[in-house]
Amino acid sequence: MTDTAPQRRMKRPPTILDVAAHAGVSRGTVSRVLQGGHNVSPASQEAVHAAIRKLGYVVNRAARSLVTQRAGSVAFLLSEPQERFFEDPNFTTLLRGCTTALAEHDLPLILITAGTEAERRRIAPFLSAHHVDGVLLVSSHRGNPMIGHLRQANLPFVCCGKPLGERDAVSYVAANDREGARAMVRYLLESGRKRVATIAGPRDTPGGLERLDGYREMLAEHGIAHDQRLVAVGDYSRASGEACMEQLLTSAPDIDAVFVASDLMADGALTAIERAGLRVPDDIAVGGFDDSPAATAARPPLTTIRQPWNRISEMMVRQLLAQIDGEGPATVILPTELVVRESA
């Protein structure tokens, strides 16, 4: 027996024409709103957004890409070993901030790690084919090969931190590392500490260089001669902070404070100090840098220098979108802030 009951038809998804009709505007106006709202009155923008919410319209990214010649996505490219992404909370904080900033522009973020030469070779064709519209490049080691590749691919990019050794203009957003270091060392000295050591970051990174310079400058301003025994160099990992602190306790056992160039290394330093039978801050005050989740999780919680991660994320995204729209490179340096807790 044949079923003669009418078949239920699947409801088709709303189209851009449906949105235009519901909002009482032209298809072109809807298209301009979806591409950023240029040359569209506030009233028309509101009418289009209301229609989109009412109808449940979802942008067809593939179709839009054919029209705009854009991929409709951005890459967060971490040019560091993958294990650093999972150990260092700064990277996840930055990733979350960039994702939030891009969501306001309806743009998804693609996470790519390329800490080895093999990984860089694998992602090169993907980037050269412009499967993303731009790159947020996270890693500022001197001579980062990804910068040259992105230039060759003619792909817009913005660096987190000042890239070292670059002769041509490069867009970047950075915190004021030198002034942050100066503020921490000033605080330690004005708190009565006499022998302030430092655990610096890698010397092929702007943070490693600028924070060490700030440390040295502040000592000089207080009439304290530079003593190389008070300087150890780590790699921003917790393990390196622990090893560097052990080195300092051996080379300069009379130190009463240490400025550490990252919270993660400072947390490692706390472990070494405790193992040596010393107390923080009674015997040795410890100051970090970043105000990452590692600072509040440390025991005792770290006095540190706060980097404005939300502002850094916002400005990186803003600069990248401006480049995608045809603007040239630009740089932004943001202020830091001293945060006092129990470690110093």
C-alpha positions in Angstrom: 0.0 0.0 0.0 1.4 3.4 -1.0 1.6 6.1 1.7 -0.2 9.1 0.2 0.4 11.3 3.2 2.3 14.4 2.3 6.0 14.2 3.1 7.3 16.7 5.6 9.7 19.0 3.9 12.9 20.0 5.6 12.9 23.6 6.4 15.7 25.3 4.4 18.2 27.6 6.3 17.6 31.3 5.9 19.6 33.1 3.2 21.1 36.5 2.9 18.0 37.5 0.8 15.7 36.4 3.7 17.8 38.6 6.1 17.5 41.6 3.6 13.7 41.2 3.3 13.2 40.9 7.0 15.4 43.9 7.7 13.9 46.0 4.9 17.3 46.7 3.3 19.1 45.6 0.1 21.2 42.4 -0.2 24.2 44.6 -0.7 23.6 46.3 2.7 23.5 43.0 4.4 26.7 42.0 2.7 28.4 45.2 3.8 27.3 44.6 7.4 28.7 41.1 7.3 32.0 42.4 6.1 32.4 45.0 8.9 29.6 47.6 8.4 31.5 50.1 6.2 29.2 52.8 4.7 26.1 51.4 6.5 24.0 53.6 8.8 23.7 52.5 12.5 20.0 52.0 12.0 20.5 49.7 9.1 23.2 47.8 10.9 20.9 47.2 13.9 18.0 46.1 11.6 20.3 43.6 9.9 21.7 42.2 13.2 18.1 41.9 14.5 17.1 40.0 11.4 20.1 37.7 11.8 19.2 36.9 15.4 15.5 36.5 14.6 16.0 34.2 11.6 19.1 32.3 12.9 21.1 33.1 9.8 24.6 31.6 9.7 27.3 33.0 7.3 28.3 30.6 4.5 32.0 31.0 4.9 32.8 29.1 1.7 30.6 31.3 -0.4 31.8 34.5 1.2 35.4 33.5 0.6 34.7 33.2 -3.1 33.5 36.7 -3.1 36.0 38.4 -0.8 39.0 36.2 -1.7 39.7 35.8 2.0 39.9 32.6 4.0 37.9 34.0 6.9 40.2 32.8 9.6 43.4 33.7 11.4 46.3 31.6 12.7 47.8 31.7 16.2 51.3 30.4 15.3 53.4 29.3 18.3 57.0 29.0 17.1 58.0 27.1 20.3 58.2 23.4 21.2 54.7 22.0 21.9 55.6 21.2 25.5 56.1 24.9 26.2 52.5 25.6 25.2 51.3 23.2 27.9 53.8 24.3 30.6 53.8 28.1 30.2 50.4 29.6 31.2 51.2 32.8 29.3 50.6 31.1 26.0 47.2 29.8 26.9 46.3 33.2 28.4 47.3 34.9 25.1 45.5 32.4 23.0 42.3 32.9 25.0 42.5 36.6 24.7 43.1 36.5 20.9 40.2 34.1 20.5 37.9 36.4 22.4 39.1 39.5 20.4 38.6 37.7 17.1 35.1 36.5 18.1 33.9 40.1 18.0 34.7 40.0 14.3 33.2 36.6 13.7 36.6 35.1 12.9 37.8 31.7 14.1 41.4 31.2 15.3 43.5 28.2 14.2 46.3 27.1 16.6 49.5 26.0 14.9 52.7 25.0 16.6 56.0 25.1 14.7 58.8 24.7 17.2 61.0 22.5 15.0 62.3 22.7 11.5 60.2 19.7 10.5 57.0 21.3 11.8 57.9 24.6 9.9 58.3 22.7 6.7 54.9 21.0 7.1 53.1 24.2 7.7 54.9 26.3 5.0 52.6 25.1 2.1 49.5 25.8 4.2 50.6 29.4 4.9 51.8 30.0 1.4 48.4 29.0 0.0 46.8 31.7 2.2 44.5 29.2 4.0 44.4 31.9 6.6 44.2 35.7 6.2 46.9 36.5 8.7 49.1 35.2 11.5 49.5 36.1 15.2 53.2 35.0 15.7 54.1 34.1 19.2 57.8 33.7 19.8 60.5 36.4 19.6 63.7 34.5 19.4 66.3 36.3 17.4 66.4 35.1 13.8 63.0 33.4 13.9 62.7 31.8 10.4 58.9 32.1 10.4 59.2 35.9 9.9 61.1 35.4 6.6 58.6 32.8 5.4 55.6 35.0 6.2 57.1 37.9 4.3 57.8 35.6 1.4 54.3 34.4 1.4 53.0 38.0 1.5 50.9 37.1 4.5 50.0 39.8 7.1 51.4 39.0 10.6 51.9 40.6 14.0 54.5 39.5 16.6 54.0 39.2 20.3 57.1 40.9 21.6 59.7 42.9 19.7 61.5 40.7 17.1 65.2 41.0 17.4 67.6 41.6 14.5 64.9 42.6 12.0 66.0 45.4 9.6 62.6 45.9 8.0 59.5 47.2 9.7 57.6 44.5 11.6 54.3 44.8 13.4 54.5 43.9 17.1 52.9 44.4 20.4 54.9 44.2 23.6 54.9 45.1 27.3 57.5 47.5 28.5 60.0 44.9 29.7 62.8 47.3 30.8 60.5 49.5 32.8 58.9 46.5 34.4 62.2 45.1 35.5 63.3 48.5 36.8 60.1 48.8 38.9 60.7 45.3 40.5 64.4 45.9 41.3 63.5 49.4 42.7 60.9 47.8 44.9 63.3 45.2 46.2 66.0 47.7 47.0 63.7 50.2 48.6 62.4 47.3 50.8 65.8 47.1 52.3 67.4 44.3 50.3 71.1 44.7 49.7 72.3 41.8 47.4 69.7 41.5 44.6 70.4 38.7 42.1 68.6 38.0 38.9 67.5 35.0 36.8 67.3 36.4 33.3 65.5 35.0 30.3 67.2 33.7 27.1 69.5 36.3 25.6 68.1 35.8 22.1 64.7 37.1 23.3 63.6 40.8 23.9 62.4 39.9 27.4 65.7 38.3 28.2 67.7 41.3 27.1 65.4 44.2 28.2 64.6 42.8 31.7 68.3 42.2 32.3 69.1 45.7 31.2 66.4 47.1 33.5 67.9 45.1 36.4 71.4 46.5 35.7 70.2 50.1 35.3 68.4 50.1 38.6 71.4 48.7 40.4 73.6 51.4 38.9 71.2 54.1 39.8 71.5 53.0 43.5 75.3 53.0 43.2 75.6 49.2 43.2 78.4 47.8 41.0 77.5 45.0 38.6 78.5 41.5 39.9 78.3 38.7 37.3 78.0 36.2 40.1 74.5 37.6 40.8 73.3 36.8 37.2 72.0 33.4 36.0 70.3 32.8 32.6 67.3 30.4 32.2 65.0 29.5 29.4 61.7 30.6 31.0 60.9 27.0 32.2 60.3 26.0 35.8 63.2 23.6 35.7 65.6 26.3 34.5 64.5 28.6 37.3 65.2 25.9 39.9 68.7 25.1 38.4 69.6 28.8 38.2 68.6 29.4 41.8 70.8 26.6 42.9 73.6 28.2 40.9 73.1 31.6 42.5 73.0 30.1 46.0 76.4 28.5 45.3 78.1 31.5 43.7 76.6 34.2 45.9 75.3 32.6 49.2 74.8 36.0 50.7 72.0 37.2 48.3 68.8 38.4 50.0 66.6 38.9 47.0 66.2 37.7 43.4 64.4 39.2 40.5 63.3 36.4 38.1 62.4 37.2 34.5 59.3 35.0 34.5 56.8 33.6 37.1 57.4 30.1 35.9 61.1 30.4 36.6 60.4 32.1 39.9 58.2 29.2 41.0 61.2 26.9 40.2 63.4 29.3 42.3 61.1 28.9 45.2 61.6 25.1 45.2 65.4 25.5 45.2 65.3 28.1 48.1 63.1 25.8 50.2 65.3 22.8 49.5 68.3 24.9 50.7 66.5 25.4 54.1 65.9 29.1 53.5 62.6 31.0 53.9 60.8 33.3 51.5 60.7 36.3 52.0 62.5 36.3 55.4 65.9 35.1 54.0 65.4 35.7 50.3 62.7 37.9 48.6 61.6 36.6 45.2 60.1 38.8 42.5 58.7 37.4 39.2 57.5 38.8 35.9 54.2 38.3 34.0 51.5 37.9 36.7 50.5 34.6 35.1 48.4 32.0 36.9 51.8 30.6 38.1 52.2 33.7 40.3 49.0 33.1 42.3 49.5 29.3 42.5 53.1 29.6 43.9 53.7 29.2 47.6 54.1 31.9 48.8 52.2 33.8 46.0 54.6 35.8 43.9 55.2 39.6 44.0 55.5 40.2 40.2 55.2 42.5 37.3 51.9 42.3 35.5 51.8 42.2 31.8 48.5 43.5 30.4 47.7 40.2 28.5 44.1 41.3 27.5 45.4 44.5 26.0 48.2 42.7 24.3 45.7 40.3 22.7 43.4 43.0 21.7 46.1 45.1 20.1 47.6 42.2 18.3 44.2 41.4 16.7 43.5 45.0 15.9 46.9 45.4 14.2 46.5 42.2 12.2 43.0 43.1 11.0 44.3 46.5 9.9 47.1 44.9 7.9 44.6 42.5 6.3 42.7 45.6 5.2 45.8 47.1 3.7 47.5 49.2 6.4 51.2 49.0 7.0 53.2 47.7 10.0 52.8 49.4 13.4 54.2 48.9 16.9 52.6 49.2 20.4 54.4 49.1 23.7 52.2 48.8 26.7 52.9 49.7 30.4 53.4 47.1 33.1 52.3 47.2 36.8 54.0 46.0 40.0 51.8 43.6 42.0 52.9 43.0 45.6 52.2 39.6 47.2 53.8 37.5 50.0 57.1 36.5 48.3 58.7 40.0 48.6 
